Amino acid sequence: MKRIGWLEKWTLRFAVMGLLFLALAILEGALMRTQLASAEQSLGGFETLLMRLRVGGAEASPATLFYAMLTAHPIVGIYGFAYMLVMGAFYFLVPYVLKKEIRYRSLVPVNFWVQTLGVLVAWGAGFFVLFNGLYTLYWPLPVAYDRVPLVGSIVFGAGLVVTELNVLLFVFNLFATVLSRSASDPPRPGFWRMLAATIGITQNLGITAMSSAVGPRRRAEELPVFIVAVGRGSIDTMINAVVMLSAGALLLTFGLPALRGIRLDPAMINPLLYKNWFWWGLDMIADGNVLMYTAGTWYLLVPLLVGRKLYGESVVRTVILADLLVSLFVWSHHLMADRPQPFGLRLLSGQFVTWGEFVTMGLTMFSVLMTIWLARPVALTTPLRFVLGSIFGFLIGGMAGLIQANVGLNLVLHNTQWVIGIHAHTQLLAGLSMLLFAVVYALVPMLTKLEIRSRRLADIHFWLWMAGALLMSYAMGMAGIRGMLRRTLYVDSPFQPYMIVAWAGGVLLALAFVAFLVNLVWTLGWSNVVGLVLPERRGEGEPARA
Amino acid sequence: MLAALAFNAVTLSPLIPWQQWLLWSHPAPDQRIAVEMANNEIRLPAEGIQIQTGTFVEFVATSKDVTYGFGVFRPDGTLVFQMQVVPGYENRMLWKFDAPGAYTVRSTEYSGPRHPEMYVRDAIHVVPEEASR
């Protein structure tokens, strides 16, 4: 491998750490699937081994272990796997597309280590200290210390705080990079107008001339659409981080005094208001940055892969801005089963605004697919195949989401396996993960000048992953419409056959992941993989500009 | 776009049976049933629950500690309806059963490791309207 640069190396480190977190999420998934599929809910030898490492593990019931794992699982999957890969990819792609440097280079390794630490702390709270408040943290459960361990609650809160502060630093660095300029750049409009252009506002309000005083007129449209989507999605990322940070801080506020025997009254916080605040922020991932970052990555990758300008680019810019309204007002579809929630919010925010995603994501997919169609004949390269897989995943998962975000149908779908299976896991496994794999397959040759070693292994990865994701999600979804709840460990369940099929889907996912890792290590070579974990030699890293 | 409008129109219309009363007619309940939840336990009326088909019953669920769920399941395990039980609120659901049978009640929201224990088999007995006369 040609010696790679400092930033490229850090991007690869983010990718490798993200994939290690994915491996961890797969392991947790396998352990939980085994419990769900086993009639006796017996713990295997591996679980027994882990029990010895856990605080109070010897007395823990299978249910406690299951829910602690269920708490750790999404933290690792989202803030570990997805966020690490996004951080690594954007730290390379944003400067690459803008042809400038990261504004604060010293924050890149800081983001890497702090994200790793924060996720490991939050994960450890579940995996080792058996914190079982689930990621939803419905008030006052995470501070109900007769049900969740006090120390676990504090550790989880601390992990959340560290992780979210780090995410805010990352977003700050992204915006600072987009808004920074070097001495050679021509003068340009003020900070606020550039910031507005970054998230697509200026162009869409018709204020298209950024400045008439700077030689050739610079228009908001001149910012690449990928950057606009990243900027827009980062608004959601920021809001999510602030809300989750507040949830973590709340856990610490109640937990730390409790260590000294001082019990604050959880009733001082209204559970329904808290739930609205929490879901408003948490949904900024599910219906916010995931969709925007995904759209932006499609807008960047597909034209690169097929050699054609993005179809309908000006419409796409408007769609990116319009999606901000969806992100900001869609949270109530998580509270459709809450009868005290005002009906107007359930109908407007919960149902109608959700359908806004049908429009925004529909137009996004249409634009991407038209770009590919008009570029025919197109070589179906590995990254393109994974991009198409991700579109398929978001299509299926998105349609399932529209069905459940309905004031009528939610009555029989809320909190069932339908929601977490055919909606969420299709989105995450077939949609988001396929996209992140596409990014890895596309970026590795760009970063290292090495071609992916085995096309056959990449194909095996694609088909096994897609089959596994669909099998698992479909089995969960079908169990859901037959009445199987999520977050519920059944005894003698009639849903066991569905869970066995879902377990088989998980095995396919694990096999696909192994094929991917083998191919990746084969491509990079062991020495380069080892080189990623070694510190830079003197002079290899450039001094921070901050 | 037409499909989107049609889907929303149909699912908000009385074609979805429970939308008839939850969204459109809002009838006064013939019967009210209090459901109390606390300490991972579901407390139903001591005298049992018997409901006639075709009548309107309102379930009023409250929680004394954390958020639970109140779900009613048919004998074959499928879900009839469910709602969240948010502490500090009266969580109300108006329903009309159309098929006799013994229905199971289960908490549909996670409330701690004892959550899976929160079910009462055959808690609701729905009888034909004629049989109770």
Boltz contact constraints between the chains, C-beta under 6 A:
constraints:
  - contact:
      token1: [A, 63]
      token2: [B, 113]
      max_distance: 6.0
  - contact:
      token1: [A, 63]
      token2: [B, 116]
      max_distance: 6.0
  - contact:
      token1: [A, 64]
      token2: [B, 113]
      max_distance: 6.0
  - contact:
      token1: [A, 67]
      token2: [B, 113]
      max_distance: 6.0
  - contact:
      token1: [A, 132]
      token2: [B, 113]
      max_distance: 6.0
  - contact:
      token1: [A, 134]
      token2: [B, 110]
      max_distance: 6.0
  - contact:
      token1: [A, 138]
      token2: [B, 67]
      max_distance: 6.0
  - contact:
      token1: [A, 141]
      token2: [B, 66]
      max_distance: 6.0
  - contact:
      token1: [A, 144]
      token2: [B, 66]
      max_distance: 6.0
  - contact:
      token1: [A, 147]
      token2: [B, 112]
      max_distance: 6.0
  - contact:
      token1: [A, 271]
      token2: [B, 86]
      max_distance: 6.0
  - contact:
      token1: [A, 271]
      token2: [B, 87]
      max_distance: 6.0
  - contact:
      token1: [A, 272]
      token2: [B, 86]
      max_distance: 6.0
  - contact:
      token1: [A, 337]
      token2: [B, 83]
      max_distance: 6.0
  - contact:
      token1: [A, 337]
      token2: [B, 84]
      max_distance: 6.0
  - contact:
      token1: [A, 338]
      token2: [B, 84]
      max_distance: 6.0
  - contact:
      token1: [A, 338]
      token2: [B, 86]
      max_distance: 6.0
  - contact:
      token1: [A, 339]
      token2: [B, 83]
      max_distance: 6.0
  - contact:
      token1: [A, 339]
      token2: [B, 91]
      max_distance: 6.0
  - contact:
      token1: [A, 339]
      token2: [B, 92]
      max_distance: 6.0
  - contact:
      token1: [A, 340]
      token2: [B, 86]
      max_distance: 6.0
  - contact:
      token1: [A, 340]
      token2: [B, 89]
      max_distance: 6.0
  - contact:
      token1: [A, 355]
      token2: [B, 4]
      max_distance: 6.0
  - contact:
      token1: [A, 358]
      token2: [B, 4]
      max_distance: 6.0
  - contact:
      token1: [A, 406]
      token2: [B, 11]
      max_distance: 6.0
  - contact:
      token1: [A, 408]
      token2: [B, 11]
      max_distance: 6.0
  - contact:
      token1: [A, 408]
      token2: [B, 16]
      max_distance: 6.0
  - contact:
      token1: [A, 408]
      token2: [B, 19]
      max_distance: 6.0
  - contact:
      token1: [A, 411]
      token2: [B, 81]
      max_distance: 6.0
  - contact:
      token1: [A, 412]
      token2: [B, 79]
      max_distance: 6.0
  - contact:
      token1: [A, 415]
      token2: [B, 108]
      max_distance: 6.0
  - contact:
      token1: [A, 482]
      token2: [B, 78]
      max_distance: 6.0
  - contact:
      token1: [A, 483]
      token2: [B, 73]
      max_distance: 6.0
  - contact:
      token1: [A, 483]
      token2: [B, 77]
      max_distance: 6.0
  - contact:
      token1: [A, 483]
      token2: [B, 78]
      max_distance: 6.0
  - contact:
      token1: [A, 483]
      token2: [B, 79]
      max_distance: 6.0
  - contact:
      token1: [A, 485]
      token2: [B, 108]
      max_distance: 6.0
  - contact:
      token1: [A, 487]
      token2: [B, 110]
      max_distance: 6.0
  - contact:
      token1: [A, 488]
      token2: [B, 116]
      max_distance: 6.0
  - contact:
      token1: [A, 489]
      token2: [B, 116]
      max_distance: 6.0
  - contact:
      token1: [A, 494]
      token2: [B, 77]
      max_distance: 6.0
